[in-house]
């Protein structure tokens, strides 16, 4: 006689494995290097400072 298998657990195990492989593919596809991250952060900070420099002071 065969082994008793809980079909719900098998289904969930299979879905978890599929999610893990999809997550691994997404990490490879969408990940940024530290240099890219730092460049983006520096560009954002420069844009913020440029915007702050052009604000008017309405302290009447």
C-alpha positions in Angstrom: 0.0 0.0 0.0 1.2 3.5 -0.8 2.0 6.3 1.6 -0.8 8.6 2.7 -0.3 12.1 1.2 -2.1 15.3 2.3 -2.9 16.9 -1.0 -3.3 20.4 0.5 0.3 20.2 2.0 1.7 19.0 -1.3 0.0 21.9 -3.2 1.2 24.5 -0.7 4.8 23.1 -0.8 4.7 23.3 -4.6 3.4 26.8 -4.6 6.0 27.9 -2.0 8.8 26.5 -4.2 7.4 28.3 -7.3 7.3 31.6 -5.3 10.9 31.1 -4.2 12.1 30.6 -7.7 10.2 33.6 -8.9 11.6 35.7 -6.1 15.1 34.6 -7.0 14.6 35.5 -10.7 13.2 39.0 -9.6 16.2 39.6 -7.4 18.5 39.0 -10.3 16.4 41.0 -12.8 15.6 44.1 -10.6 18.5 44.3 -8.1 20.8 47.3 -8.2 24.5 47.4 -7.3 25.6 49.5 -4.4 27.2 52.0 -6.8 23.9 52.4 -8.7 22.0 52.8 -5.4 24.5 55.5 -4.2 24.4 57.3 -7.5 20.6 57.4 -7.4 20.6 58.6 -3.8 23.2 61.4 -4.7 21.1 62.5 -7.7 18.0 62.7 -5.5 19.8 64.7 -2.9 21.2 67.1 -5.5 17.7 67.6 -6.9 16.3 68.3 -3.5 19.0 70.8 -2.7 18.4 72.5 -6.1 14.7 72.8 -5.3 15.4 74.1 -1.8 17.7 76.8 -3.2 15.0 78.2 -5.5 12.3 78.5 -2.8 11.1 82.0 -2.0 11.2 83.3 1.6 7.8 84.8 2.3 8.4 86.0 5.8 6.5 89.3 5.7 
